[in-house]
Amino acid sequence: MKKTPPITFYTSDVLNNEFFWLESGGNKKNDALWRYRLADGKKEKLFDLVQIRQMLKGWGVLGDCGCETAEGHEIHLEDLFIRGDHLYAQIQILGEQNVPQCHNMIVVSNKRDGSEAWEWEKEINEYLHNPEAHQKLFGKLTESGCEVRSIYRSRGSVVMMAENICLMYLEHTEEKKNQLAGYDFQTGTFKWLTKWDWEWWLPYYEWGMGLNTFGYSEHMPNNYD
């Protein structure tokens, strides 16, 4: 009997009758992102991790890291965001344990009809990037209280996207804390958010609750949370 690959992630676009999911490749380590169109019953693979690795190498994301020259990076699809006619995939890149392990979070995008190639999301990745001066070996505390020494090449992750806003949870270095931030796609502006900003409340409309920072703390280059 043929085994069905486990689904480790899914999301849907009700208005456009589309369903997206990630099939785990198991020992093959080649997870794949799929789309199913309810209108015509068409199942389509958007990409797999072999293709993503090739793209990351082409963009120079992996080449200057000691983890890649050792045994290579682990690459995981963390989330998929739908905004208008675009898809945004958030990808986590992890280094191997036998060298100082690195953590990185990046975002790539594509037209949802697949008419173009996946692209490096320049502005969002610039805000996710941890400045070079702060990329030092850091002892991250785990839930069990153990310390894992890593180099964080990103300073947070994307939380959600709305029509014109990308919400991120980032390290605010000057304030020595982690904070919600927003990038406006229309104006190209970035700002730190507080409860006085309407964007702060978007997670309440999306999930029926505010931002739960617990799930994002593992991606932060600090032990603030």
N, C-alpha and C positions, 0 to 999 in steps of 0.2 A: 504494500500500500504506500503510495507516494505521500510523503510528509509535506504539510503546508508550512512554508517559512513563517516564523513568528513575526507578528506585527508589533513593533516597538514604539511606534509613533503614528498619530493620524490627526487630520484636521479636515474640515469640510467647508465648502462655499455654497451655502444653500441657495442664494440668489442665482448662481450660475450652474446649479445642479452638478457640481464636481466634488469628488472625494479624493483626498491625498493620503498616502500612507507610506511608511518605511518598512521594508521587509529586511529582517536581519539575515546576514549571510552566514552566521554561525562561525564555524572554524575556518571557513573560506575568507572571512573578514571582508566581504564585498557587499555591504548593505546597498540596497537600491531604493530610490524614491519613485513611487508610482502615482499615476493619476487615473481615475475612472470617471468617465462622462456618463451621467445617468441618461442623457437625451438619446445617445446612440449606442450605449453599452460598450464603448471603446475603452480598453485598458492600454495605458501607454507608460513606458519607463522614461522618466525625465533624466535621470543620471544614476550612475553607481559610483562607489568610492574609488574604483580604479580610474575612472574618468576625472573625478575630483582631484585625485593625487596628481595626475598629469597636468591639470590646469594650474594647481598650486605651484608645481615646479616651474611651469612656464612663466608665472608671475614672480618667481624668485622668492616665494614665501618660505620654502623649506631649505634652500641650498646653503644658507649661511649659518645653519644651526648644527651643532655637534651631534644632536640626536639623530639627524638624518644620515650623517656619515657613519654612525654606529649601526643600529639595527632598524632605523627608519621610525617615522612617526605613526602613532595611531590617529586615525581620522574618524570623527563621529558627526553625524548630522544631529544637531541639538534641537532645531526648531525650524518651522516653515511659516512664513508670514505672507498673507495675500493682501495686496494693495492695488486696487484698480486693475489694470491689465498686466501687472507685474507680480512675479513670485520672488520672494527673498528667502534664501536658505542660510541659516546660521550654522556654522561649522566649527567644531572644537578640534584643535590639534594638540596632541599630547606626545611628549617625548618619552623615550625609554628610561627604565629605572637605572641602567648601568652607567649612565652619565648624569650630570645635573639635569633633572627632569624639567622640561619647559611646558608651559600652558599658553595656549593662544586661542583667541576667539575671533573669527572673521565672518563677513557676510558677502555672499554673491547673489546676483539677481539675473532674471531672465524674463522675456516676454512670456506671458502665460500660454500663448499659442505655440511657443517653441520655434518661432520664426527666426530667432537670433541665437547666438551662442551665449553661454553663461558669462557674465561680466563681473569683474572686481568692483565692489561698491565703494568707490573711492572716499567719499565724504564720511560715510558711516564708519568705515574702517580706520579713518584718521582719528575719529573720536574714541573708538575702542582701543586704539594703540596705546600701550604704556610707554611713555617717553624713555628713550635709551638710558638716560641717567638713572632711572628708577628700576631698570632691569637687572636686579642683583639677586643673588641666591637668598631666598627667604624661607623661613620656617613656618609653614602653614599648619595650624592646629586642626586636626580632624575631629569628628564627632566623638570619637573614643578618647580624645585627649592626646593622641600621638602627634608628633611633629614630622611633617614631610617637607624636605627642603626642595624648593622648586624655583625656577625663574619664570616670572609672569610677563609675557610679551604683550598681553592685553590687560586692560584695567577694569573690565566688566563685561557686560553682555547686553544685547537688545532684549527688551521686555515685551514689547508689542508695537504694532503699527496701526495707525488710523489713516484717514484719507490723505492728510498732508503732514502728519507728525510721526516721527520715529521716537519712541520712548526707550531710553537706555538707563541701566543702573550702573553707575561708574564710581570709581574712587575720585573723590574731590581732594586732591593732594594738599591744597592750601588750607582747607578746613579740617584736614585729618579725619575724614569720615567718608562713608559711601552715600551717594545721593542720586535721586532720580533726575534725569536730564532729558531735554527734548531737542530734536533737530527738525526744523521746518523745511520740508521739501520745496515749497514754493519760494520762500525768501532766502533759503540757504543759510539761515541763522541757527545758532546753538545757544541754549541757556540752561542754567541750573534751575530746577523747579522746587517750589515750596508749596505749602497748602494754600497759598494765596493765588496760585496759578491754576487756571481751569484745566490745563493738561494733566495736572497732578491727579485729578479725579477720574481720568479715563479708565484705569483698571477696574473701578467700581462698576462702570457700565459694561465692561467686557466680561468680567467674571462674577459680578455681584459682591465683590469685596475689594479692599485696597490691595496694594502691592505686598505680597508675602516675600520678604527679603531672604527668608531662610533658604529657599531653593537656589538663590543666586550667589550666596556667600562663598560657595566653593570656587567660584570663578574670580573672586576678588584677590588682589595682590596684598592683602592685609588680613588682620584678625579683628577688625572693628566690629563685625556683626557677631 
